[in-house]
Every structure is written in C-alpha cells, then in structure tokens.
Amino acid sequence: MTSVLVGDAQAVHAALATGKDRVQLSLARETAEMIARWLDAEAGGQQVVATKGLREVSPAEAASMMGMSRSQVHKLLDDGIVPFRMVGSHHRIRLDAINAWLELEDARQGKAMAELVALQNELGLTE
C-alpha cells in the first residue's frame, strides 16, 4: 500500500470514528478513483471481492467470479490455462490470473459473436 493510501485509510477511519451518518473528507485522486470503480461495480449489480494478503482466492471463490462451477475452474487449472499455486493441498489462484482469463475469454467471445453475425448476414438470416 502506498503512503497515500495509508494516509487516506487513516482519514476514512478517523471520519467514521465520529459516529455520524454522513462524513466529509479529502482523499487523493488515486483513492477516489479506486472507490469510484468499486461503487460503479456495486451499483451495476456486480460482485466486488476484497481480499487481504496475496490477493488469492480458492477455486470456489474463483468460480463465482468467473461465472462457472468449481469443477470447471479445476479443469482450467489442470489444463494449465489459469495459473495457480498450492498451499498444502489447497489451490490458490491470484486475482490477476482470473482477470487475465476473463479478459481473454471476453475477447474470444466477442470474436466468435462477430463471426456468427457475419455468417448470419452472409446467409441472409437477418430481419
């Protein structure tokens, strides 16, 4: 955590300690942008996951984030598609690996959809 974030975290805790329903404080732009992304995701109905430490999750947590079953996540791990590490007998998957997979999958699906639309147009199946 950068010193700016540490200072902002202290300011937030101090403002919350007042016990008031509404607080005012001044934050660094970096912190405000982080909070805005979180609020936008929550407002859009997305699930926001906050973790401590190495920012790693279990296969069950990864499955929720990736929109698939835990067994499908294990298949991605076993096939070497998503990197992970073992902690004892437990798989741990870094959030950046999940985000990278989600971006690749989104691009793959977008390309497939574009090909499908082109084929539909070629066959004259549009309305």
N, C-alpha and C positions, 0 to 999 in steps of 0.2 A: 504494500500500500504506500502510495506516495505521501510525502509530508502534507501536501494539500488535502488529500483525502482524510488523513488522520485529523487535521485541524477541522475539516468540515464535519467529520463524525463527532468530534468533541462539541462543536457548536450545536449540532442537532440534539445530542443528548442533554446539553445544558438547556436548550429551549424546551425540550419535552419535560424536563425536571420541574418546570414551573407549574405543571398540572393544568394549564389552560387548554381549552378545546381547540383553539387556533394559536399557531405560533408564527412568528416572523423571524427570519434570519437571513444572513447573507452567505451565499455559497459560491465557490469557484465555478466557472463555466463548465469545466470537466465534470464536476459532481452534478451540476444541474442537468447536463445532457444525459448522464447516466440515469438519473431519476426520471427524466422525461421518457427515455426509452422503456423503462420499467412500467411507468404509468400508461404509456401508449399500448404496451402489450396487454396489461391487465384490462384496460378499457376495451380493447379489441377481443376480449374473451380468451386470450392466450394464457397458457400456464407459465408462470415465472418460477424458476428454480433458483434458490440461493443456497450455496454450499460454502463450507469452510475448508481450509487446507488446500489440497492439490487440485481442487475443482474436479473431482472424480465422482462418478455415480456407479451404482450397481446396475446389472443388466435389467432388473425390473424398472428402475428409475429411467434408464436409457430407453426402454421400450415405450414408456409413457411419453417421453419427449419425441420419440421417432414415429409414434403412431402405429406401433406394431406389437406383436406378442413378445414375451421374454424368449420363447424358443426361437423366434425369427432373429432376435438380436444375437443369441448364441450361435446361430448359423453364420451370421456375418462375422462374428469373432473367429469361429472355427475356420472359415474360408479365408481369413486374413484380410477381409475387406475393411473392417474397422479395427484399429489397433487398441490394445488393452494391456494391462499388467495384472499379475496375480498377486494377491495379498493372502498368503496362506492358500486356502483352497477357494478363495473368492475372486471373481473377476472384478476389475475396476477399470472404468472407461473414462477417459478425460473428456470434459465438455467440448474442448476444441476439436476432438476427433469426431464427436457426434455432430457438431455444427458443420464440419467439413463434409461429412457424409450427407447431411441434409441439403447442403448447397449443391453437391454433385447430383443428388437424386432429383432435386428441383430442376436443374438444368437438363438432366436426362429426360424427365417427364415433359418438360417444355418442348424439347426437340421432337419427342415422339408425338406429341399433340400437333405440332406444326406439320409433321409428315402425314399424320392422319387427316388433317384439314386439307392438305394439298391433294391427297388421294381422293378425298370426298369431292373436291372441286373438279378434279380430272375426270371422275366418273359421272359428274353431273348430278350428284346426290344432294346438292344444296337446295334450299327452298327459295 
